[in-house]
Amino acid sequence: MKEVLLALIAGMAVGLLFKFLKLPLPAPPVFSAVVGVFGVYFGGVAYEWLIKIIQN
């Protein structure tokens, strides 16, 4: 949980800095793109889970 909070804080700091410098945010501007990133992560997790099931 500590890693998640640190990642959130770091992300917020970067977002604040970019907005302060009037730069575009270095993140997908659309919610669906963010969901896609989660999909990629969970796809990798599901692959690892399936491999464990198949090997047993």
N, C-alpha and C positions, 0 to 999 in steps of 0.2 A: 504494500500500500504506500510505503514511503516513496518508492520509485515513481508511482503514479502522481503523487502530489508534487514531487520535484519536477516531473515532466510538465505538469500543468502550470506550475509557477514559472518555469523557464519559457514555456510557450507564451504565457501572458506577457512576460518581460519583453520577449522578441516582438510580439504584436504591438505593445506600447511604444517600443523604440522605433519600429517601422512607421507607425502612424505619426509619431513626433517628428520624424525626419521627412514626412510626407512621401513615403515610398509605398509602392503596392505591397500588400501583404504576401509573404512567401507561403501561401497556403491555397488550396482549392477554394474558389469563391462561391461554389455552389454546394449545398448540403448533400446532394447526391454524390458528388465526388468524394466527400468525407465518408459517406456510407460505403462507397467502393473500396476505400482504403481498409475499412474494417472488414469488408468481405474478403479481401486478399489475405488479411491476417487470419481470419477464422477459417478460410479454406486451407491454409497451411496447418492450423491446429487440427482440423478435421482429418487431413491426410495422415498426420502422426497418429491420431486416434485409430483410424482404420488400419494402419500398418500394425499397430499393437494387437488389434482384434484378430487380424488375419494370421499373425505369427503364433497366436495361442491356440 
